[in-house]
Amino acid sequence: METHSWKERGEDGVILYRANYQGGKWSLESCPKVGRSMRDAVSWTPVEMSRGHWETLREILWRKYQRKRCPWHFIEEIDKMLAETEES
């Protein structure tokens, strides 16, 4: 399983997102950012991936690919999916 994470600032504060790739499928989870003392008590909530999430994940993977920390086929899959949703 591969995990890629990022933060977004929202109305409720900072939200952490974690995208997991396992078995050829992506899943996304989120949780509010908390301090170190509460980090173990946080529960990750599954999130439906929107187009914005896919685009953010693609940017993160592109940066990792440039540093040779991510395979190219991840980016190809996301680009293909984004192109298909754009057409419909």
C-alpha atoms as a printed R data frame, in Angstrom:
   type eleno elety resid chain resno       x      y       z
1  ATOM     1    CA   MET     A     1   0.000  0.000   0.000
2  ATOM     2    CA   GLU     A     2   1.250  3.466  -0.891
3  ATOM     3    CA   THR     A     3   0.150  6.508   1.086
4  ATOM     4    CA   HIS     A     4   0.347 10.153   0.037
5  ATOM     5    CA   SER     A     5  -0.836 12.967   2.290
6  ATOM     6    CA   TRP     A     6  -1.439 16.722   2.238
7  ATOM     7    CA   LYS     A     7  -3.065 19.518   4.258
8  ATOM     8    CA   GLU     A     8  -5.769 22.003   3.316
9  ATOM     9    CA   ARG     A     9  -6.911 25.014   5.273
10 ATOM    10    CA   GLY     A    10 -10.695 25.251   5.545
11 ATOM    11    CA   GLU     A    11 -13.406 26.955   7.552
12 ATOM    12    CA   ASP     A    12 -12.964 24.465  10.401
13 ATOM    13    CA   GLY     A    13  -9.178 24.803  10.539
14 ATOM    14    CA   VAL     A    14  -6.532 22.610   8.944
15 ATOM    15    CA   ILE     A    15  -7.701 19.285   7.492
16 ATOM    16    CA   LEU     A    16  -5.271 16.445   6.779
17 ATOM    17    CA   TYR     A    17  -5.943 14.210   3.777
18 ATOM    18    CA   ARG     A    18  -4.428 10.778   3.192
19 ATOM    19    CA   ALA     A    19  -4.743  9.025  -0.188
20 ATOM    20    CA   ASN     A    20  -4.051  5.291  -0.150
21 ATOM    21    CA   TYR     A    21  -3.329  3.169  -3.213
22 ATOM    22    CA   GLN     A    22  -3.953 -0.534  -2.669
23 ATOM    23    CA   GLY     A    23  -5.038 -3.246  -5.046
24 ATOM    24    CA   GLY     A    24  -5.197 -0.870  -8.010
25 ATOM    25    CA   LYS     A    25  -7.672  1.480  -6.287
26 ATOM    26    CA   TRP     A    26  -7.390  4.843  -4.578
27 ATOM    27    CA   SER     A    27  -9.139  5.694  -1.329
28 ATOM    28    CA   LEU     A    28  -9.167  9.011   0.521
29 ATOM    29    CA   GLU     A    29  -9.439  9.710   4.236
30 ATOM    30    CA   SER     A    30  -9.429 12.936   6.226
31 ATOM    31    CA   CYS     A    31  -9.111 14.109   9.805
32 ATOM    32    CA   PRO     A    32  -8.667 17.437  11.582
33 ATOM    33    CA   LYS     A    33  -5.124 18.442  12.444
34 ATOM    34    CA   VAL     A    34  -4.421 17.978  16.148
35 ATOM    35    CA   GLY     A    35  -1.437 18.268  18.434
36 ATOM    36    CA   ARG     A    36   0.997 15.468  19.159
37 ATOM    37    CA   SER     A    37  -0.673 14.476  22.401
38 ATOM    38    CA   MET     A    38  -3.960 13.700  20.613
39 ATOM    39    CA   ARG     A    39  -2.520 12.216  17.411
40 ATOM    40    CA   ASP     A    40  -3.218  8.600  18.472
41 ATOM    41    CA   ALA     A    41  -6.843  9.381  19.367
42 ATOM    42    CA   VAL     A    42  -7.715 10.815  15.936
43 ATOM    43    CA   SER     A    43  -9.950  8.733  13.695
44 ATOM    44    CA   TRP     A    44  -9.647  8.981   9.914
45 ATOM    45    CA   THR     A    45 -12.946  9.425   8.053
46 ATOM    46    CA   PRO     A    46 -13.412  8.089   4.490
47 ATOM    47    CA   VAL     A    47 -14.033 10.852   1.936
48 ATOM    48    CA   GLU     A    48 -15.541 10.708  -1.572
49 ATOM    49    CA   MET     A    49 -12.866 12.001  -3.959
50 ATOM    50    CA   SER     A    50 -13.932 15.116  -5.857
51 ATOM    51    CA   ARG     A    51 -12.238 16.508  -8.953
52 ATOM    52    CA   GLY     A    52 -10.331 18.959  -6.739
53 ATOM    53    CA   HIS     A    53  -8.967 16.111  -4.634
54 ATOM    54    CA   TRP     A    54  -7.847 14.248  -7.773
55 ATOM    55    CA   GLU     A    55  -6.083 17.363  -9.088
56 ATOM    56    CA   THR     A    56  -4.336 17.948  -5.757
57 ATOM    57    CA   LEU     A    57  -3.254 14.310  -5.588
58 ATOM    58    CA   ARG     A    58  -1.919 14.553  -9.148
59 ATOM    59    CA   GLU     A    59   0.162 17.619  -8.229
60 ATOM    60    CA   ILE     A    60   1.624 15.824  -5.207
61 ATOM    61    CA   LEU     A    61   2.411 12.715  -7.228
62 ATOM    62    CA   TRP     A    62   4.010 14.818  -9.979
63 ATOM    63    CA   ARG     A    63   6.359 16.435  -7.454
64 ATOM    64    CA   LYS     A    64   7.216 13.020  -6.008
65 ATOM    65    CA   TYR     A    65   7.783 11.578  -9.491
66 ATOM    66    CA   GLN     A    66  10.314 14.325 -10.257
67 ATOM    67    CA   ARG     A    67  12.286 13.200  -7.188
68 ATOM    68    CA   LYS     A    68  11.934  9.516  -8.225
69 ATOM    69    CA   ARG     A    69   9.664  8.713  -5.261
70 ATOM    70    CA   CYS     A    70   6.554  7.734  -7.219
71 ATOM    71    CA   PRO     A    71   5.912  5.511 -10.265
72 ATOM    72    CA   TRP     A    72   4.787  7.136 -13.519
73 ATOM    73    CA   HIS     A    73   1.735  4.896 -13.916
74 ATOM    74    CA   PHE     A    74   0.031  6.636 -10.939
75 ATOM    75    CA   ILE     A    75   0.136  9.935 -12.827
76 ATOM    76    CA   GLU     A    76  -1.000  8.301 -16.066
77 ATOM    77    CA   GLU     A    77  -4.013  6.719 -14.332
78 ATOM    78    CA   ILE     A    78  -5.099  9.997 -12.755
79 ATOM    79    CA   ASP     A    79  -4.602 11.934 -16.016
80 ATOM    80    CA   LYS     A    80  -6.715  9.369 -17.870
81 ATOM    81    CA   MET     A    81  -9.462  9.538 -15.236
82 ATOM    82    CA   LEU     A    82  -9.457 13.362 -15.280
83 ATOM    83    CA   ALA     A    83  -9.667 13.396 -19.099
84 ATOM    84    CA   GLU     A    84 -12.633 10.988 -19.053
85 ATOM    85    CA   THR     A    85 -14.564 13.067 -16.516
86 ATOM    86    CA   GLU     A    86 -13.854 16.226 -18.516
87 ATOM    87    CA   GLU     A    87 -15.420 14.726 -21.650
88 ATOM    88    CA   SER     A    88 -18.668 13.691 -19.949
